[in-house]
């Protein structure tokens, strides 16, 4: 019997990839993003930065992955055996045909509503960009006036003032007492920050309090405080609790200090260190100037002992002699140039004299013009018989009357152009 024909005639046959794809669509579209509680096991932090682990309870387990881009939102270090709440969506890893939880957020289980509120507000403000480094203002290197917002009775304020005065006695401290715990604390802290900005006479603000529980520190997780810190034009250092404590104010502040005392150490340098720095700079400057002066003295001494300074008169005389030579060469050159110009001028004068009308007349030529209109006669055809003309010679002239007119052709018959005895005729 051929079973393959029987199967094909009764139902559709899926490939492994096709059925896996169908399962993927059903799971991913049918189950929304959910919170899952379980215990971490098989935790691996891959070199790529991604976290791979399983969430298990007494009876079963589910694979989970948290990509590197989301790991930065963790405020704790996941470990095997830790009970957590993980928020994510079901995804099918087609290559293995398995499903897993794609974790977007994760918090330790049992931390309560406050921690949930903390995470929700943190995510909201982070998405708005309040934590972006581009909005961080630089802390002054040497502030002259420091404002403090904290409780006036707690140990934190005494530590702050003591460390500031010990490190830099000349700094001015402005304390604005504020309620840092309980009802109305967040509004009071925000109001204090706004008042300092209106006051405008301090270079930097330290906002914080001593350590305590999550509930004790909660005022610094309130949105009104966080937004007041973000809106401040004065740089703010957040100094809340102990080193292991984190509040949302820490993320939005321009600088986080692990403790109030650490904030005082960060905001001002040790006066002794500055004094030592000034002394070292003074020493380095003295050495540098002394070295430069020694170099200039040596250079000056070399100049003083050089040939030019040892025999200045001789050097002047040599330049004077060179000047005389140049003057003599210049005079000779100018004399030759003038002589050449005189010769050229004489030749030009001779050529111009040869072209002068009197020179032409002197060679036996004459000028003739009509007495009637004084026009020079160039062609015999311009004359008529009995017309009165004047003939001018090199010396003197005569008035004459035309007796006969010989045209050009007849004249050339009598006086050919190439005739050598023209003057005789």
QUITA-V217047 format. One record per residue. N is the residue number from 1. RES is the residue in one small letter. SS is DSSP state (2 for helix, 1 for strand, 0 for the rest). PHI is phi in degrees with one decimal (NA if undefined). Layout:
N_RES_SS_PHI / N_RES_SS_PHI
This chain:
1_x_0_NA / 2_x_0_-94.2 / 3_x_2_-69.0 / 4_x_2_-60.8 / 5_x_2_-67.5 / 6_x_2_-64.3 / 7_x_2_-66.6 / 8_x_2_-65.5 / 9_x_2_-80.4 / 10_x_2_-103.0 / 11_x_0_-154.0 / 12_x_0_-77.3 / 13_x_0_-106.2 / 14_x_0_-94.3 / 15_x_0_-79.9 / 16_x_2_-59.8 / 17_x_2_-63.4 / 18_x_2_-67.9 / 19_x_2_-69.0 / 20_x_2_-64.7 / 21_x_2_-65.3 / 22_x_2_-63.5 / 23_x_2_-62.1 / 24_x_2_-60.0 / 25_x_2_-64.7 / 26_x_2_-63.0 / 27_x_2_-70.4 / 28_x_2_-72.3 / 29_x_2_-90.2 / 30_x_2_-90.7 / 31_x_0_-115.3 / 32_x_0_-74.1 / 33_x_0_-61.7 / 34_x_1_-138.0 / 35_x_1_-92.6 / 36_x_1_-125.2 / 37_x_1_-104.8 / 38_x_1_-172.9 / 39_x_1_-104.5 / 40_x_1_-73.3 / 41_x_1_-144.2 / 42_x_1_53.0 / 43_x_1_-72.7 / 44_x_1_-135.5 / 45_x_1_-95.6 / 46_x_0_-69.9 / 47_x_0_-61.9 / 48_x_0_-73.3 / 49_x_0_101.0 / 50_x_0_-83.5 / 51_x_1_-106.4 / 52_x_1_-117.3 / 53_x_1_-163.7 / 54_x_1_-122.1 / 55_x_1_-110.1 / 56_x_1_-132.5 / 57_x_0_-128.8 / 58_x_0_-68.9 / 59_x_0_-111.9 / 60_x_0_-151.0 / 61_x_1_-148.8 / 62_x_1_-136.3 / 63_x_1_-71.1 / 64_x_1_-144.5 / 65_x_1_-140.1 / 66_x_1_-129.7 / 67_x_0_-70.5 / 68_x_2_-56.9 / 69_x_2_-62.1 / 70_x_2_-102.6 / 71_x_2_-64.7 / 72_x_0_-65.0 / 73_x_0_-81.7 / 74_x_0_-71.3 / 75_x_0_-106.1 / 76_x_0_-144.8 / 77_x_0_-102.0 / 78_x_0_-63.6 / 79_x_0_-140.9 / 80_x_0_-59.6 / 81_x_0_90.4 / 82_x_0_-81.7 / 83_x_1_-86.0 / 84_x_1_-137.1 / 85_x_1_-110.1 / 86_x_1_-117.0 / 87_x_1_-109.8 / 88_x_1_-174.8 / 89_x_1_-120.2 / 90_x_1_-76.2 / 91_x_1_-129.5 / 92_x_1_-102.7 / 93_x_1_-89.8 / 94_x_0_-62.5 / 95_x_0_-61.3 / 96_x_0_-105.3 / 97_x_0_69.2 / 98_x_1_-118.2 / 99_x_1_-106.8 / 100_x_1_-151.2 / 101_x_1_-94.7 / 102_x_1_-85.1 / 103_x_1_-79.5 / 104_x_1_-99.2 / 105_x_1_-139.3 / 106_x_1_-150.6 / 107_x_1_-136.0 / 108_x_1_-60.7 / 109_x_0_-70.3 / 110_x_0_81.8 / 111_x_0_-83.9 / 112_x_2_89.0 / 113_x_2_-68.4 / 114_x_2_-62.6 / 115_x_2_-66.0 / 116_x_2_-61.8 / 117_x_2_-62.7 / 118_x_2_-58.0 / 119_x_2_-65.4 / 120_x_2_-65.4 / 121_x_2_-66.9 / 122_x_2_-59.8 / 123_x_2_-62.8 / 124_x_2_-60.0 / 125_x_2_-69.5 / 126_x_2_-65.1 / 127_x_2_-64.9 / 128_x_2_-75.7 / 129_x_0_93.1 / 130_x_0_-68.6 / 131_x_0_-97.8 / 132_x_0_-63.2 / 133_x_2_-60.3 / 134_x_2_-64.2 / 135_x_2_-94.1 / 136_x_0_-74.1 / 137_x_0_-91.9 / 138_x_0_-69.6 / 139_x_0_-83.7 / 140_x_0_-57.9 / 141_x_0_-69.6 / 142_x_0_-140.8 / 143_x_0_-69.4 / 144_x_0_-93.6 / 145_x_1_-131.2 / 146_x_1_-121.1 / 147_x_1_-100.0 / 148_x_1_-128.2 / 149_x_1_-117.6 / 150_x_1_-167.4 / 151_x_0_-72.2 / 152_x_0_-76.3 / 153_x_0_-110.0 / 154_x_0_-76.7 / 155_x_2_-68.9 / 156_x_2_-61.4 / 157_x_2_-67.4 / 158_x_2_-67.3 / 159_x_2_-64.2 / 160_x_2_-59.1 / 161_x_2_-64.0 / 162_x_2_-63.1 / 163_x_2_-67.5 / 164_x_2_-61.1 / 165_x_2_-70.3 / 166_x_2_-71.9 / 167_x_2_-78.0 / 168_x_0_-146.9 / 169_x_0_-59.0 / 170_x_0_-82.4 / 171_x_0_-73.8 / 172_x_1_-90.9 / 173_x_1_-117.7 / 174_x_1_-118.0 / 175_x_1_-103.1 / 176_x_1_-111.5 / 177_x_1_-58.9 / 178_x_0_-143.1 / 179_x_0_-79.0 / 180_x_0_-115.8 / 181_x_0_-156.3 / 182_x_0_92.5 / 183_x_0_-64.6 / 184_x_0_83.1 / 185_x_2_-65.7 / 186_x_2_-60.7 / 187_x_2_-64.9 / 188_x_2_-67.6 / 189_x_2_-64.4 / 190_x_2_-61.6 / 191_x_2_-63.8 / 192_x_2_-63.6 / 193_x_2_-62.8 / 194_x_2_-63.8 / 195_x_2_-63.7 / 196_x_2_-62.7 / 197_x_2_-66.6 / 198_x_2_-70.5 / 199_x_2_-63.7 / 200_x_0_65.5 / 201_x_0_-113.3 / 202_x_0_-119.4 / 203_x_0_-90.3 / 204_x_1_-156.7 / 205_x_1_-117.2 / 206_x_1_-112.6 / 207_x_1_-118.9 / 208_x_1_177.0 / 209_x_1_-166.0 / 210_x_0_-75.6 / 211_x_0_-69.5 / 212_x_0_170.9 / 213_x_0_-75.0 / 214_x_0_-58.4 / 215_x_0_-65.8 / 216_x_0_-63.8 / 217_x_0_-91.2 / 218_x_2_-63.3 / 219_x_2_-56.9 / 220_x_2_-84.3 / 221_x_2_-103.4 / 222_x_0_-74.6 / 223_x_2_-62.0 / 224_x_2_-63.3 / 225_x_2_-71.0 / 226_x_2_-60.7 / 227_x_2_-69.9 / 228_x_2_-65.5 / 229_x_2_-64.1 / 230_x_2_-63.1 / 231_x_2_-79.5 / 232_x_0_-66.7 / 233_x_0_-85.2 / 234_x_0_-90.4 / 235_x_1_-58.3 / 236_x_1_-123.2 / 237_x_1_-106.3 / 238_x_1_-89.2 / 239_x_1_-135.6 / 240_x_1_-117.6 / 241_x_0_72.0 / 242_x_0_-100.6 / 243_x_0_-61.8 / 244_x_0_-84.9 / 245_x_0_-85.8 / 246_x_0_-128.7 / 247_x_0_-124.7 / 248_x_2_-66.2 / 249_x_2_-59.3 / 250_x_2_-62.6 / 251_x_2_-75.4 / 252_x_2_-91.6 / 253_x_0_-65.3 / 254_x_0_-72.4 / 255_x_1_-154.5 / 256_x_1_-104.5 / 257_x_0_-108.8 / 258_x_0_-63.8 / 259_x_0_-146.4 / 260_x_2_-57.9 / 261_x_2_-63.1 / 262_x_2_-64.6 / 263_x_2_-62.3 / 264_x_2_-63.6 / 265_x_2_-72.0 / 266_x_2_-76.2 / 267_x_2_-82.0 / 268_x_0_-131.4 / 269_x_0_-81.8 / 270_x_0_-70.5 / 271_x_2_-59.3 / 272_x_2_-63.0 / 273_x_2_-65.6 / 274_x_2_-64.7 / 275_x_2_-61.8 / 276_x_2_-64.0 / 277_x_2_-63.5 / 278_x_2_-62.2 / 279_x_2_-64.6 / 280_x_2_-64.7 / 281_x_2_-63.6 / 282_x_2_-62.8 / 283_x_2_-64.5 / 284_x_2_-62.2 / 285_x_2_-64.1 / 286_x_2_-61.5 / 287_x_2_-63.7 / 288_x_2_-64.3 / 289_x_2_-66.8 / 290_x_2_-62.4 / 291_x_2_-62.8 / 292_x_2_-66.9 / 293_x_2_-63.6 / 294_x_2_-62.2 / 295_x_2_-64.4 / 296_x_2_-68.2 / 297_x_2_-62.3 / 298_x_2_-61.8 / 299_x_2_-65.3 / 300_x_2_-63.9 / 301_x_2_-65.1 / 302_x_2_-62.9 / 303_x_2_-66.7 / 304_x_2_-63.5 / 305_x_0_-88.1 / 306_x_0_-71.7 / 307_x_2_-61.1 / 308_x_2_-63.8 / 309_x_2_-83.2 / 310_x_2_-75.1 / 311_x_0_-132.5 / 312_x_2_-66.1 / 313_x_2_-65.2 / 314_x_2_-61.5 / 315_x_2_-64.0 / 316_x_2_-65.4 / 317_x_2_-63.6 / 318_x_2_-63.3 / 319_x_2_-66.7 / 320_x_2_-65.4 / 321_x_2_-63.1 / 322_x_2_-62.9 / 323_x_2_-65.0 / 324_x_2_-61.1 / 325_x_2_-62.8 / 326_x_2_-65.9 / 327_x_2_-63.5 / 328_x_2_-64.6 / 329_x_2_-62.5 / 330_x_2_-67.8 / 331_x_2_-64.2 / 332_x_2_-63.2 / 333_x_2_-62.8 / 334_x_2_-67.3 / 335_x_2_-64.0 / 336_x_2_-65.1 / 337_x_2_-64.8 / 338_x_2_-65.4 / 339_x_2_-63.0 / 340_x_2_-65.4 / 341_x_2_-66.7 / 342_x_2_-62.3 / 343_x_2_-62.3 / 344_x_2_-62.6 / 345_x_2_-65.1 / 346_x_2_-62.9 / 347_x_2_-65.0 / 348_x_2_-65.2 / 349_x_2_-62.0 / 350_x_2_-64.9 / 351_x_2_-67.3 / 352_x_2_-66.0 / 353_x_2_-64.2 / 354_x_2_-66.6 / 355_x_0_-91.0 / 356_x_0_-66.4 / 357_x_2_-54.3 / 358_x_2_-61.3 / 359_x_2_-65.1 / 360_x_2_-65.1 / 361_x_2_-63.0 / 362_x_2_-64.2 / 363_x_0_-83.0 / 364_x_0_110.5 / 365_x_0_-84.7 / 366_x_0_-142.1 / 367_x_1_-114.1 / 368_x_1_-131.4 / 369_x_1_-146.1 / 370_x_1_-76.3 / 371_x_0_-71.4 / 372_x_0_-65.2 / 373_x_0_-129.8 / 374_x_0_60.3 / 375_x_0_-84.1 / 376_x_1_-62.6 / 377_x_0_-95.0 / 378_x_0_-112.7 / 379_x_0_-136.4 / 380_x_2_-60.9 / 381_x_2_-67.4 / 382_x_2_-80.2 / 383_x_0_-103.5 / 384_x_0_-124.8 / 385_x_0_-61.4 / 386_x_0_72.7 / 387_x_0_-78.2 / 388_x_1_-88.8 / 389_x_1_-132.0 / 390_x_1_-121.2 / 391_x_1_-115.4 / 392_x_1_-110.6 / 393_x_0_-105.5 / 394_x_0_-56.5 / 395_x_0_-125.7 / 396_x_0_82.8 / 397_x_1_-164.5 / 398_x_1_-135.8 / 399_x_1_-99.9 / 400_x_1_-139.2 / 401_x_1_-125.1 / 402_x_0_-69.9 / 403_x_0_-95.9 / 404_x_0_-147.7 / 405_x_0_-116.9 / 406_x_0_-101.9 / 407_x_0_-62.2 / 408_x_2_-60.5 / 409_x_2_-64.7 / 410_x_2_-69.1 / 411_x_2_-63.4 / 412_x_2_-68.1 / 413_x_2_-67.7 / 414_x_2_-83.2 / 415_x_0_-123.0 / 416_x_0_-58.6 / 417_x_0_-65.4 / 418_x_0_-93.3 / 419_x_0_-72.4 / 420_x_0_-90.5 / 421_x_0_-112.6 / 422_x_0_-60.4 / 423_x_0_-65.2 / 424_x_0_-69.1 / 425_x_0_-65.8
